Amino acid sequence: MFQLATHRHHLRAVLAHQAALHAAVLTALAWLRAEHVRDDRGSDSSEKAFMVILAIALGGAVTVAAVAFVASKTALFQ
């Protein structure tokens, strides 16, 4: 029984770390893509849209990291 609980905890931690890694990679790719703007027309609205997407991605990454941290700490007391 203890091994099954340990395996589940390990699996959750791995999945949380993978989700955080994917969010970080997507955020970095979005940032790099914004470095190479081809057309400057309408840049105000495109910059606002980029900032909103970046904020959502960053918020998701922080949320995933927080959930992984809390899950790892609460697993210590189970």
PDB file of N, CA, C and O in Angstrom:
ATOM      1  N   MET A   1       0.825  -1.197   0.000  1.00  0.00           N
ATOM      2  CA  MET A   1       0.000   0.000   0.000  1.00  0.00           C
ATOM      3  C   MET A   1       0.864   1.253   0.000  1.00  0.00           C
ATOM      4  O   MET A   1       0.566   2.222  -0.699  1.00  0.00           O
ATOM      5  N   PHE A   2       1.946   1.230   0.794  1.00  0.00           N
ATOM      6  CA  PHE A   2       2.817   2.397   0.867  1.00  0.00           C
ATOM      7  C   PHE A   2       3.512   2.652  -0.466  1.00  0.00           C
ATOM      8  O   PHE A   2       3.689   3.800  -0.871  1.00  0.00           O
ATOM      9  N   GLN A   3       3.910   1.563  -1.152  1.00  0.00           N
ATOM     10  CA  GLN A   3       4.573   1.727  -2.440  1.00  0.00           C
ATOM     11  C   GLN A   3       3.630   2.332  -3.469  1.00  0.00           C
ATOM     12  O   GLN A   3       4.051   3.139  -4.298  1.00  0.00           O
ATOM     13  N   LEU A   4       2.353   1.947  -3.424  1.00  0.00           N
ATOM     14  CA  LEU A   4       1.379   2.493  -4.369  1.00  0.00           C
ATOM     15  C   LEU A   4       1.182   3.990  -4.129  1.00  0.00           C
ATOM     16  O   LEU A   4       1.099   4.764  -5.082  1.00  0.00           O
ATOM     17  N   ALA A   5       1.107   4.400  -2.862  1.00  0.00           N
ATOM     18  CA  ALA A   5       0.956   5.822  -2.542  1.00  0.00           C
ATOM     19  C   ALA A   5       2.200   6.598  -2.962  1.00  0.00           C
ATOM     20  O   ALA A   5       2.094   7.715  -3.468  1.00  0.00           O
ATOM     21  N   THR A   6       3.370   6.014  -2.756  1.00  0.00           N
ATOM     22  CA  THR A   6       4.613   6.669  -3.161  1.00  0.00           C
ATOM     23  C   THR A   6       4.676   6.803  -4.672  1.00  0.00           C
ATOM     24  O   THR A   6       5.104   7.833  -5.192  1.00  0.00           O
ATOM     25  N   HIS A   7       4.250   5.761  -5.378  1.00  0.00           N
ATOM     26  CA  HIS A   7       4.240   5.802  -6.846  1.00  0.00           C
ATOM     27  C   HIS A   7       3.284   6.878  -7.348  1.00  0.00           C
ATOM     28  O   HIS A   7       3.616   7.611  -8.280  1.00  0.00           O
ATOM     29  N   ARG A   8       2.108   6.984  -6.747  1.00  0.00           N
ATOM     30  CA  ARG A   8       1.146   8.013  -7.142  1.00  0.00           C
ATOM     31  C   ARG A   8       1.707   9.408  -6.905  1.00  0.00           C
ATOM     32  O   ARG A   8       1.562  10.296  -7.745  1.00  0.00           O
ATOM     33  N   HIS A   9       2.343   9.594  -5.766  1.00  0.00           N
ATOM     34  CA  HIS A   9       2.936  10.898  -5.459  1.00  0.00           C
ATOM     35  C   HIS A   9       4.026  11.236  -6.463  1.00  0.00           C
ATOM     36  O   HIS A   9       4.106  12.366  -6.944  1.00  0.00           O
ATOM     37  N   HIS A  10       4.860  10.260  -6.777  1.00  0.00           N
ATOM     38  CA  HIS A  10       5.936  10.487  -7.746  1.00  0.00           C
ATOM     39  C   HIS A  10       5.358  10.831  -9.115  1.00  0.00           C
ATOM     40  O   HIS A  10       5.864  11.723  -9.796  1.00  0.00           O
ATOM     41  N   LEU A  11       4.312  10.134  -9.516  1.00  0.00           N
ATOM     42  CA  LEU A  11       3.680  10.389 -10.806  1.00  0.00           C
ATOM     43  C   LEU A  11       3.089  11.799 -10.851  1.00  0.00           C
ATOM     44  O   LEU A  11       3.238  12.504 -11.849  1.00  0.00           O
ATOM     45  N   ARG A  12       2.420  12.208  -9.774  1.00  0.00           N
ATOM     46  CA  ARG A  12       1.870  13.568  -9.710  1.00  0.00           C
ATOM     47  C   ARG A  12       2.971  14.618  -9.795  1.00  0.00           C
ATOM     48  O   ARG A  12       2.824  15.622 -10.492  1.00  0.00           O
ATOM     49  N   ALA A  13       4.059  14.390  -9.094  1.00  0.00           N
ATOM     50  CA  ALA A  13       5.167  15.344  -9.111  1.00  0.00           C
ATOM     51  C   ALA A  13       5.777  15.435 -10.506  1.00  0.00           C
ATOM     52  O   ALA A  13       6.099  16.528 -10.973  1.00  0.00           O
ATOM     53  N   VAL A  14       5.937  14.298 -11.170  1.00  0.00           N
ATOM     54  CA  VAL A  14       6.495  14.300 -12.525  1.00  0.00           C
ATOM     55  C   VAL A  14       5.558  15.044 -13.467  1.00  0.00           C
ATOM     56  O   VAL A  14       6.013  15.857 -14.271  1.00  0.00           O
ATOM     57  N   LEU A  15       4.267  14.782 -13.380  1.00  0.00           N
ATOM     58  CA  LEU A  15       3.310  15.464 -14.243  1.00  0.00           C
ATOM     59  C   LEU A  15       3.273  16.966 -13.984  1.00  0.00           C
ATOM     60  O   LEU A  15       3.153  17.756 -14.921  1.00  0.00           O
ATOM     61  N   ALA A  16       3.375  17.357 -12.733  1.00  0.00           N
ATOM     62  CA  ALA A  16       3.380  18.782 -12.403  1.00  0.00           C
ATOM     63  C   ALA A  16       4.639  19.457 -12.953  1.00  0.00           C
ATOM     64  O   ALA A  16       4.577  20.571 -13.473  1.00  0.00           O
ATOM     65  N   HIS A  17       5.768  18.781 -12.836  1.00  0.00           N
ATOM     66  CA  HIS A  17       6.996  19.349 -13.373  1.00  0.00           C
ATOM     67  C   HIS A  17       6.952  19.433 -14.897  1.00  0.00           C
ATOM     68  O   HIS A  17       7.436  20.404 -15.478  1.00  0.00           O
ATOM     69  N   GLN A  18       6.378  18.429 -15.542  1.00  0.00           N
ATOM     70  CA  GLN A  18       6.247  18.475 -17.001  1.00  0.00           C
ATOM     71  C   GLN A  18       5.346  19.626 -17.427  1.00  0.00           C
ATOM     72  O   GLN A  18       5.647  20.321 -18.398  1.00  0.00           O
ATOM     73  N   ALA A  19       4.254  19.834 -16.717  1.00  0.00           N
ATOM     74  CA  ALA A  19       3.340  20.927 -17.055  1.00  0.00           C
ATOM     75  C   ALA A  19       4.034  22.275 -16.880  1.00  0.00           C
ATOM     76  O   ALA A  19       3.875  23.172 -17.708  1.00  0.00           O
ATOM     77  N   ALA A  20       4.799  22.414 -15.806  1.00  0.00           N
ATOM     78  CA  ALA A  20       5.526  23.669 -15.582  1.00  0.00           C
ATOM     79  C   ALA A  20       6.576  23.883 -16.670  1.00  0.00           C
ATOM     80  O   ALA A  20       6.762  25.004 -17.143  1.00  0.00           O
ATOM     81  N   LEU A  21       7.255  22.820 -17.062  1.00  0.00           N
ATOM     82  CA  LEU A  21       8.258  22.928 -18.116  1.00  0.00           C
ATOM     83  C   LEU A  21       7.619  23.320 -19.444  1.00  0.00           C
ATOM     84  O   LEU A  21       8.140  24.180 -20.155  1.00  0.00           O
ATOM     85  N   HIS A  22       6.494  22.695 -19.780  1.00  0.00           N
ATOM     86  CA  HIS A  22       5.805  23.043 -21.025  1.00  0.00           C
ATOM     87  C   HIS A  22       5.338  24.503 -21.010  1.00  0.00           C
ATOM     88  O   HIS A  22       5.457  25.204 -22.015  1.00  0.00           O
ATOM     89  N   ALA A  23       4.818  24.950 -19.890  1.00  0.00           N
ATOM     90  CA  ALA A  23       4.374  26.344 -19.801  1.00  0.00           C
ATOM     91  C   ALA A  23       5.547  27.300 -19.965  1.00  0.00           C
ATOM     92  O   ALA A  23       5.426  28.333 -20.624  1.00  0.00           O
ATOM     93  N   ALA A  24       6.680  26.956 -19.365  1.00  0.00           N
ATOM     94  CA  ALA A  24       7.863  27.816 -19.490  1.00  0.00           C
ATOM     95  C   ALA A  24       8.373  27.851 -20.926  1.00  0.00           C
ATOM     96  O   ALA A  24       8.764  28.907 -21.423  1.00  0.00           O
ATOM     97  N   VAL A  25       8.369  26.703 -21.591  1.00  0.00           N
ATOM     98  CA  VAL A  25       8.827  26.651 -22.976  1.00  0.00           C
ATOM     99  C   VAL A  25       7.894  27.451 -23.873  1.00  0.00           C
ATOM    100  O   VAL A  25       8.356  28.204 -24.731  1.00  0.00           O
ATOM    101  N   LEU A  26       6.596  27.298 -23.688  1.00  0.00           N
ATOM    102  CA  LEU A  26       5.651  28.062 -24.499  1.00  0.00           C
ATOM    103  C   LEU A  26       5.782  29.565 -24.264  1.00  0.00           C
ATOM    104  O   LEU A  26       5.667  30.355 -25.201  1.00  0.00           O
ATOM    105  N   THR A  27       6.017  29.951 -23.038  1.00  0.00           N
ATOM    106  CA  THR A  27       6.226  31.365 -22.735  1.00  0.00           C
ATOM    107  C   THR A  27       7.485  31.894 -23.425  1.00  0.00           C
ATOM    108  O   THR A  27       7.478  32.984 -23.996  1.00  0.00           O
ATOM    109  N   ALA A  28       8.557  31.116 -23.368  1.00  0.00           N
ATOM    110  CA  ALA A  28       9.801  31.534 -24.012  1.00  0.00           C
ATOM    111  C   ALA A  28       9.633  31.621 -25.530  1.00  0.00           C
ATOM    112  O   ALA A  28      10.131  32.556 -26.156  1.00  0.00           O
ATOM    113  N   LEU A  29       8.940  30.660 -26.116  1.00  0.00           N
ATOM    114  CA  LEU A  29       8.715  30.699 -27.562  1.00  0.00           C
ATOM    115  C   LEU A  29       7.866  31.900 -27.963  1.00  0.00           C
ATOM    116  O   LEU A  29       8.128  32.535 -28.985  1.00  0.00           O
ATOM    117  N   ALA A  30       6.865  32.208 -27.174  1.00  0.00           N
ATOM    118  CA  ALA A  30       6.034  33.378 -27.469  1.00  0.00           C
ATOM    119  C   ALA A  30       6.864  34.655 -27.379  1.00  0.00           C
ATOM    120  O   ALA A  30       6.695  35.570 -28.185  1.00  0.00           O
ATOM    121  N   TRP A  31       7.746  34.712 -26.409  1.00  0.00           N
ATOM    122  CA  TRP A  31       8.605  35.885 -26.254  1.00  0.00           C
ATOM    123  C   TRP A  31       9.574  36.002 -27.425  1.00  0.00           C
ATOM    124  O   TRP A  31       9.773  37.092 -27.961  1.00  0.00           O
ATOM    125  N   LEU A  32      10.180  34.877 -27.826  1.00  0.00           N
ATOM    126  CA  LEU A  32      11.116  34.907 -28.949  1.00  0.00           C
ATOM    127  C   LEU A  32      10.416  35.277 -30.253  1.00  0.00           C
ATOM    128  O   LEU A  32      10.977  35.992 -31.082  1.00  0.00           O
ATOM    129  N   ARG A  33       9.226  34.803 -30.427  1.00  0.00           N
ATOM    130  CA  ARG A  33       8.476  35.106 -31.649  1.00  0.00           C
ATOM    131  C   ARG A  33       8.168  36.604 -31.723  1.00  0.00           C
ATOM    132  O   ARG A  33       8.155  37.179 -32.811  1.00  0.00           O
ATOM    133  N   ALA A  34       7.929  37.220 -30.604  1.00  0.00           N
ATOM    134  CA  ALA A  34       7.619  38.650 -30.589  1.00  0.00           C
ATOM    135  C   ALA A  34       8.834  39.500 -30.929  1.00  0.00           C
ATOM    136  O   ALA A  34       8.688  40.674 -31.269  1.00  0.00           O
ATOM    137  N   GLU A  35      10.028  38.928 -30.842  1.00  0.00           N
ATOM    138  CA  GLU A  35      11.245  39.671 -31.181  1.00  0.00           C
ATOM    139  C   GLU A  35      11.347  39.942 -32.678  1.00  0.00           C
ATOM    140  O   GLU A  35      12.031  40.880 -33.087  1.00  0.00           O
ATOM    141  N   HIS A  36      10.679  39.140 -33.497  1.00  0.00           N
ATOM    142  CA  HIS A  36      10.806  39.237 -34.946  1.00  0.00           C
ATOM    143  C   HIS A  36       9.489  39.693 -35.569  1.00  0.00           C
ATOM    144  O   HIS A  36       8.838  38.931 -36.284  1.00  0.00           O
ATOM    145  N   VAL A  37       9.109  40.913 -35.301  1.00  0.00           N
ATOM    146  CA  VAL A  37       7.871  41.452 -35.853  1.00  0.00           C
ATOM    147  C   VAL A  37       8.132  41.851 -37.297  1.00  0.00           C
ATOM    148  O   VAL A  37       9.080  42.587 -37.572  1.00  0.00           O
ATOM    149  N   ARG A  38       7.302  41.374 -38.228  1.00  0.00           N
ATOM    150  CA  ARG A  38       7.495  41.669 -39.647  1.00  0.00           C
ATOM    151  C   ARG A  38       6.793  42.950 -40.064  1.00  0.00           C
ATOM    152  O   ARG A  38       7.308  43.710 -40.884  1.00  0.00           O
ATOM    153  N   ASP A  39       5.635  43.185 -39.507  1.00  0.00           N
ATOM    154  CA  ASP A  39       4.826  44.318 -39.928  1.00  0.00           C
ATOM    155  C   ASP A  39       4.502  45.149 -38.697  1.00  0.00           C
ATOM    156  O   ASP A  39       4.027  44.612 -37.696  1.00  0.00           O
ATOM    157  N   ASP A  40       4.750  46.438 -38.757  1.00  0.00           N
ATOM    158  CA  ASP A  40       4.546  47.288 -37.589  1.00  0.00           C
ATOM    159  C   ASP A  40       3.155  47.913 -37.569  1.00  0.00           C
ATOM    160  O   ASP A  40       2.807  48.606 -36.612  1.00  0.00           O
ATOM    161  N   ARG A  41       2.360  47.683 -38.602  1.00  0.00           N
ATOM    162  CA  ARG A  41       1.018  48.274 -38.602  1.00  0.00           C
ATOM    163  C   ARG A  41       0.174  47.640 -37.500  1.00  0.00           C
ATOM    164  O   ARG A  41       0.171  46.420 -37.336  1.00  0.00           O
ATOM    165  N   GLY A  42      -0.520  48.452 -36.765  1.00  0.00           N
ATOM    166  CA  GLY A  42      -1.378  47.946 -35.690  1.00  0.00           C
ATOM    167  C   GLY A  42      -0.595  47.385 -34.523  1.00  0.00           C
ATOM    168  O   GLY A  42      -1.073  46.490 -33.826  1.00  0.00           O
ATOM    169  N   SER A  43       0.588  47.894 -34.305  1.00  0.00           N
ATOM    170  CA  SER A  43       1.438  47.323 -33.267  1.00  0.00           C
ATOM    171  C   SER A  43       0.844  47.513 -31.868  1.00  0.00           C
ATOM    172  O   SER A  43       1.085  46.696 -30.979  1.00  0.00           O
ATOM    173  N   ASP A  44       0.087  48.566 -31.671  1.00  0.00           N
ATOM    174  CA  ASP A  44      -0.486  48.780 -30.343  1.00  0.00           C
ATOM    175  C   ASP A  44      -1.403  47.635 -29.948  1.00  0.00           C
ATOM    176  O   ASP A  44      -1.295  47.098 -28.846  1.00  0.00           O
ATOM    177  N   SER A  45      -2.305  47.260 -30.847  1.00  0.00           N
ATOM    178  CA  SER A  45      -3.234  46.190 -30.509  1.00  0.00           C
ATOM    179  C   SER A  45      -2.519  44.847 -30.448  1.00  0.00           C
ATOM    180  O   SER A  45      -2.860  44.009 -29.613  1.00  0.00           O
ATOM    181  N   SER A  46      -1.532  44.624 -31.317  1.00  0.00           N
ATOM    182  CA  SER A  46      -0.821  43.346 -31.277  1.00  0.00           C
ATOM    183  C   SER A  46       0.048  43.255 -30.017  1.00  0.00           C
ATOM    184  O   SER A  46       0.207  42.175 -29.448  1.00  0.00           O
ATOM    185  N   GLU A  47       0.605  44.379 -29.588  1.00  0.00           N
ATOM    186  CA  GLU A  47       1.388  44.360 -28.352  1.00  0.00           C
ATOM    187  C   GLU A  47       0.496  44.074 -27.150  1.00  0.00           C
ATOM    188  O   GLU A  47       0.885  43.340 -26.242  1.00  0.00           O
ATOM    189  N   LYS A  48      -0.689  44.651 -27.148  1.00  0.00           N
ATOM    190  CA  LYS A  48      -1.625  44.373 -26.048  1.00  0.00           C
ATOM    191  C   LYS A  48      -2.016  42.912 -26.038  1.00  0.00           C
ATOM    192  O   LYS A  48      -2.066  42.288 -24.979  1.00  0.00           O
ATOM    193  N   ALA A  49      -2.295  42.360 -27.211  1.00  0.00           N
ATOM    194  CA  ALA A  49      -2.675  40.947 -27.290  1.00  0.00           C
ATOM    195  C   ALA A  49      -1.524  40.063 -26.821  1.00  0.00           C
ATOM    196  O   ALA A  49      -1.737  39.087 -26.102  1.00  0.00           O
ATOM    197  N   PHE A  50      -0.303  40.407 -27.232  1.00  0.00           N
ATOM    198  CA  PHE A  50       0.851  39.626 -26.792  1.00  0.00           C
ATOM    199  C   PHE A  50       1.011  39.680 -25.283  1.00  0.00           C
ATOM    200  O   PHE A  50       1.294  38.663 -24.650  1.00  0.00           O
ATOM    201  N   MET A  51       0.834  40.846 -24.709  1.00  0.00           N
ATOM    202  CA  MET A  51       0.961  40.984 -23.256  1.00  0.00           C
ATOM    203  C   MET A  51      -0.103  40.174 -22.523  1.00  0.00           C
ATOM    204  O   MET A  51       0.173  39.586 -21.478  1.00  0.00           O
ATOM    205  N   VAL A  52      -1.306  40.143 -23.062  1.00  0.00           N
ATOM    206  CA  VAL A  52      -2.367  39.346 -22.439  1.00  0.00           C
ATOM    207  C   VAL A  52      -2.014  37.868 -22.515  1.00  0.00           C
ATOM    208  O   VAL A  52      -2.156  37.143 -21.530  1.00  0.00           O
ATOM    209  N   ILE A  53      -1.553  37.416 -23.683  1.00  0.00           N
ATOM    210  CA  ILE A  53      -1.174  36.003 -23.828  1.00  0.00           C
ATOM    211  C   ILE A  53      -0.011  35.667 -22.913  1.00  0.00           C
ATOM    212  O   ILE A  53       0.001  34.613 -22.278  1.00  0.00           O
ATOM    213  N   LEU A  54       0.959  36.553 -22.844  1.00  0.00           N
ATOM    214  CA  LEU A  54       2.102  36.327 -21.966  1.00  0.00           C
ATOM    215  C   LEU A  54       1.676  36.276 -20.502  1.00  0.00           C
ATOM    216  O   LEU A  54       2.161  35.437 -19.743  1.00  0.00           O
ATOM    217  N   ALA A  55       0.780  37.160 -20.106  1.00  0.00           N
ATOM    218  CA  ALA A  55       0.308  37.167 -18.714  1.00  0.00           C
ATOM    219  C   ALA A  55      -0.434  35.876 -18.388  1.00  0.00           C
ATOM    220  O   ALA A  55      -0.274  35.325 -17.299  1.00  0.00           O
ATOM    221  N   ILE A  56      -1.242  35.393 -19.326  1.00  0.00           N
ATOM    222  CA  ILE A  56      -1.974  34.142 -19.094  1.00  0.00           C
ATOM    223  C   ILE A  56      -0.997  32.971 -18.983  1.00  0.00           C
ATOM    224  O   ILE A  56      -1.132  32.126 -18.098  1.00  0.00           O
ATOM    225  N   ALA A  57      -0.013  32.926 -19.886  1.00  0.00           N
ATOM    226  CA  ALA A  57       0.961  31.834 -19.849  1.00  0.00           C
ATOM    227  C   ALA A  57       1.793  31.875 -18.564  1.00  0.00           C
ATOM    228  O   ALA A  57       2.039  30.843 -17.941  1.00  0.00           O
ATOM    229  N   LEU A  58       2.214  33.061 -18.182  1.00  0.00           N
ATOM    230  CA  LEU A  58       3.000  33.199 -16.958  1.00  0.00           C
ATOM    231  C   LEU A  58       2.168  32.850 -15.728  1.00  0.00           C
ATOM    232  O   LEU A  58       2.650  32.192 -14.805  1.00  0.00           O
ATOM    233  N   GLY A  59       0.918  33.298 -15.728  1.00  0.00           N
ATOM    234  CA  GLY A  59       0.033  32.939 -14.621  1.00  0.00           C
ATOM    235  C   GLY A  59      -0.187  31.439 -14.531  1.00  0.00           C
ATOM    236  O   GLY A  59      -0.229  30.874 -13.438  1.00  0.00           O
ATOM    237  N   GLY A  60      -0.329  30.797 -15.682  1.00  0.00           N
ATOM    238  CA  GLY A  60      -0.478  29.337 -15.693  1.00  0.00           C
ATOM    239  C   GLY A  60       0.762  28.647 -15.164  1.00  0.00           C
ATOM    240  O   GLY A  60       0.665  27.681 -14.407  1.00  0.00           O
ATOM    241  N   ALA A  61       1.928  29.135 -15.558  1.00  0.00           N
ATOM    242  CA  ALA A  61       3.178  28.537 -15.086  1.00  0.00           C
ATOM    243  C   ALA A  61       3.331  28.701 -13.574  1.00  0.00           C
ATOM    244  O   ALA A  61       3.745  27.771 -12.882  1.00  0.00           O
ATOM    245  N   VAL A  62       3.002  29.865 -13.078  1.00  0.00           N
ATOM    246  CA  VAL A  62       3.089  30.101 -11.630  1.00  0.00           C
ATOM    247  C   VAL A  62       2.091  29.230 -10.884  1.00  0.00           C
ATOM    248  O   VAL A  62       2.406  28.689  -9.824  1.00  0.00           O
ATOM    249  N   THR A  63       0.891  29.092 -11.433  1.00  0.00           N
ATOM    250  CA  THR A  63      -0.126  28.249 -10.799  1.00  0.00           C
ATOM    251  C   THR A  63       0.322  26.797 -10.747  1.00  0.00           C
ATOM    252  O   THR A  63       0.178  26.140  -9.716  1.00  0.00           O
ATOM    253  N   VAL A  64       0.864  26.291 -11.850  1.00  0.00           N
ATOM    254  CA  VAL A  64       1.334  24.903 -11.888  1.00  0.00           C
ATOM    255  C   VAL A  64       2.463  24.701 -10.885  1.00  0.00           C
ATOM    256  O   VAL A  64       2.496  23.696 -10.175  1.00  0.00           O
ATOM    257  N   ALA A  65       3.381  25.652 -10.828  1.00  0.00           N
ATOM    258  CA  ALA A  65       4.479  25.539  -9.868  1.00  0.00           C
ATOM    259  C   ALA A  65       3.970  25.571  -8.427  1.00  0.00           C
ATOM    260  O   ALA A  65       4.460  24.829  -7.576  1.00  0.00           O
ATOM    261  N   ALA A  66       2.996  26.425  -8.159  1.00  0.00           N
ATOM    262  CA  ALA A  66       2.436  26.501  -6.806  1.00  0.00           C
ATOM    263  C   ALA A  66       1.712  25.212  -6.433  1.00  0.00           C
ATOM    264  O   ALA A  66       1.845  24.724  -5.311  1.00  0.00           O
ATOM    265  N   VAL A  67       0.953  24.667  -7.368  1.00  0.00           N
ATOM    266  CA  VAL A  67       0.237  23.411  -7.100  1.00  0.00           C
ATOM    267  C   VAL A  67       1.235  22.285  -6.858  1.00  0.00           C
ATOM    268  O   VAL A  67       1.043  21.475  -5.950  1.00  0.00           O
ATOM    269  N   ALA A  68       2.293  22.223  -7.655  1.00  0.00           N
ATOM    270  CA  ALA A  68       3.313  21.195  -7.460  1.00  0.00           C
ATOM    271  C   ALA A  68       3.992  21.357  -6.103  1.00  0.00           C
ATOM    272  O   ALA A  68       4.253  20.369  -5.417  1.00  0.00           O
ATOM    273  N   PHE A  69       4.274  22.581  -5.720  1.00  0.00           N
ATOM    274  CA  PHE A  69       4.914  22.830  -4.425  1.00  0.00           C
ATOM    275  C   PHE A  69       4.008  22.407  -3.279  1.00  0.00           C
ATOM    276  O   PHE A  69       4.445  21.720  -2.357  1.00  0.00           O
ATOM    277  N   VAL A  70       2.745  22.818  -3.338  1.00  0.00           N
ATOM    278  CA  VAL A  70       1.806  22.472  -2.265  1.00  0.00           C
ATOM    279  C   VAL A  70       1.586  20.966  -2.219  1.00  0.00           C
ATOM    280  O   VAL A  70       1.508  20.384  -1.137  1.00  0.00           O
ATOM    281  N   ALA A  71       1.485  20.330  -3.385  1.00  0.00           N
ATOM    282  CA  ALA A  71       1.303  18.864  -3.422  1.00  0.00           C
ATOM    283  C   ALA A  71       2.493  18.151  -2.810  1.00  0.00           C
ATOM    284  O   ALA A  71       2.321  17.165  -2.094  1.00  0.00           O
ATOM    285  N   SER A  72       3.692  18.631  -3.081  1.00  0.00           N
ATOM    286  CA  SER A  72       4.871  17.974  -2.521  1.00  0.00           C
ATOM    287  C   SER A  72       4.944  18.169  -1.006  1.00  0.00           C
ATOM    288  O   SER A  72       5.367  17.273  -0.277  1.00  0.00           O
ATOM    289  N   LYS A  73       4.530  19.340  -0.546  1.00  0.00           N
ATOM    290  CA  LYS A  73       4.583  19.591   0.902  1.00  0.00           C
ATOM    291  C   LYS A  73       3.481  18.847   1.646  1.00  0.00           C
ATOM    292  O   LYS A  73       3.716  18.339   2.743  1.00  0.00           O
ATOM    293  N   THR A  74       2.289  18.775   1.073  1.00  0.00           N
ATOM    294  CA  THR A  74       1.214  18.048   1.749  1.00  0.00           C
ATOM    295  C   THR A  74       1.450  16.552   1.711  1.00  0.00           C
ATOM    296  O   THR A  74       0.963  15.829   2.581  1.00  0.00           O
ATOM    297  N   ALA A  75       2.192  16.069   0.714  1.00  0.00           N
ATOM    298  CA  ALA A  75       2.494  14.633   0.653  1.00  0.00           C
ATOM    299  C   ALA A  75       3.400  14.204   1.807  1.00  0.00           C
ATOM    300  O   ALA A  75       3.397  13.036   2.197  1.00  0.00           O
ATOM    301  N   LEU A  76       4.168  15.134   2.348  1.00  0.00           N
ATOM    302  CA  LEU A  76       5.034  14.814   3.467  1.00  0.00           C
ATOM    303  C   LEU A  76       4.237  14.439   4.716  1.00  0.00           C
ATOM    304  O   LEU A  76       4.738  13.709   5.572  1.00  0.00           O
ATOM    305  N   PHE A  77       3.007  14.928   4.827  1.00  0.00           N
ATOM    306  CA  PHE A  77       2.219  14.694   6.038  1.00  0.00           C
ATOM    307  C   PHE A  77       1.202  13.579   5.865  1.00  0.00           C
ATOM    308  O   PHE A  77       0.402  13.332   6.767  1.00  0.00           O
ATOM    309  N   GLN A  78       1.216  12.910   4.738  1.00  0.00           N
ATOM    310  CA  GLN A  78       0.244  11.823   4.530  1.00  0.00           C
ATOM    311  C   GLN A  78       0.854  10.490   4.904  1.00  0.00           C
ATOM    312  O   GLN A  78       0.193   9.457   4.798  1.00  0.00           O
TER     313      GLN A  78
END
